[in-house]
Amino acid sequence: ASGFWMKNTLLPLDIAFFAGDGSFVDRLTMEPCPGDPCPVYRPSGPYRLAVEVPAGGFDSLTGAEVLTIAE
């Protein structure tokens, strides 16, 4: 599965991954990486969508572990 990396990113980001049906898959905090090699961040399962916010951005949401994406 493809992943995300943080090369030359200035601030930590949280990323939430969602399946094709909108159900929550995983959430990770990604740290800035000033140069190669940078870690690749991958969710624990297959995903179709990803949403990035500044680190801690999901913390204020109640039940962030069960977020869903809806039309």
N, C-alpha and C positions, 0 to 999 in steps of 0.2 A: 504494500500500500504506500501511496505517496505521503509525504510529510511536509513539515514546515521548518525553516531555519531562520536564524536571527542575525545573519551577517550584517554588520554596519547599522543595526537598529539601536537607537539610543536609550530606550526605556523598556523595562520588562512588560510583557503582554500576557494576558490570560487568553486562552483559546478554547472554545467549546465546539465540539464536533457533534453533528446530527446525521442520522440515517435518512434515506430517501423518503421515508414516511413522516419525517419531522421529529422522530423520537430521539432523545438524548443518548449519545454514545459515550462521551468522555469529556473531561476538562483538564487542561494542563496549564502550568505557568511556564513561560518561555523566557529565558534570561538573555540579555544582549550578548552579542559575540563580536569582538573587535576585529577578528580576522580568522583565516583558515587554520585548522579545520574547525568547523562549527558543528555542534550536535544537531541532529535531525529529530524533531518532535513528532511522534506518531501516536494516534489514539489506540486504545485497546481493542478496537473492532472496526469493521468497515464503516465508512462515512460517505456522505454526499455533499454536505455543507459544513462550513466552518465559520465561526464568528470570532473576531479578535477585538479585545477591549484592553485598556490599560490594566496592568496587574492589580487585582483586587476589585475590579469593576463588577464582577459577578457576585461578590461577597454580600452586597446589600440586598440581593434578591432572596426571598424566602424560598427554600426548596430548590436552590440552584441545580442540585443534582438531578432533578426531574423536569428540567426545562424542556419545552417542545417548541417547534417552529410550526406555525399554522398560516394558511393563506388568509 
